[in-house]
Amino acid sequence: MQYSKLKTLKLGKNSLSILSPKISYLSALAYLDLKGNHFEVLPQDLGYCRALKRSGLIVEETLFETLPSDVRDQMKKCL
């Protein structure tokens, strides 16, 4: 995929309510800003973004807690 090397994606404050499952193709993604949207849950597909850690995922804390526990644990690990 042509975006597999994308490291930063800023989607904050865009009135989004869903995130495409294709987010899983962004394996190098290290910074993702989703704060200020209308998400009820985060997709477990974020677990495929192996470079994305908790410090680089900009969301409301309650939204982070909607991820499956294994994905949350993976994101909390250091690089």
N, C-alpha and C positions, 0 to 999 in steps of 0.2 A: 504494500500500500504506500502511496506517496506521502502520507503524513506520519509514518512510523517513527520518524526522528523528532517530531514535535515535542518540545519540552514544557512549554507554557501555553495555557489556554485560559483566557479571561472571559467568563460568561456571566459575571455578577450583574445583578439588577437588570435582567432582561425579560422578566415575566415568564420564564420557562417553567414548565411543570413536569416535563419528562426529559430524559437524557437518552440519546440513541445508544443501543447496545454496541454500536460500532466504536464506542469509546474504548472498548477492550483492545482495539487495534493500536492504540497509542501507548505502546510499551515503554517508551522513553519519557512519557509525561511525568514531570516532577512538580509542577505547580498547576493547580486547577482551582480557579475562583468561581464558586457557584453561589456565593452569599447574596441574599436579597432577591431570590426567585420564589417560585411557588411549589417547590418540591415537597412531597409528603414523605417520600422515602428515596434513598439513594440506591442505584442499581448495583447488584453484586458484581456486575461486569467491571467495576472499578478495581476489583481484585486482580485483574489481568494487567493493570497498569503498575508493573512491578517497581518502577522508579518513584511512584507516588507514595509519599509518607504523610503522616498526619500533619506535620508542620507545613506541608505544601498543599494540603486540601483545605481550602477556605470555605467553610460552611458553618451554619449554626451548630452548636454542640449537640442539640437534640436531634438534628438531622444526621450527624455523624453516627449517633447511636442506632440508627435504623439499618446500618450495614450489618451483615452477618458477622458474628463474633470472630470467625477465622480471618475475615478481611480486615476487620478493625485491628486485630492482633498483628497481622502482617504490616499494616501501615504504621503501627507504633514502633516497630523494630527499627534500629539504626541501619544506615546504609552499609 
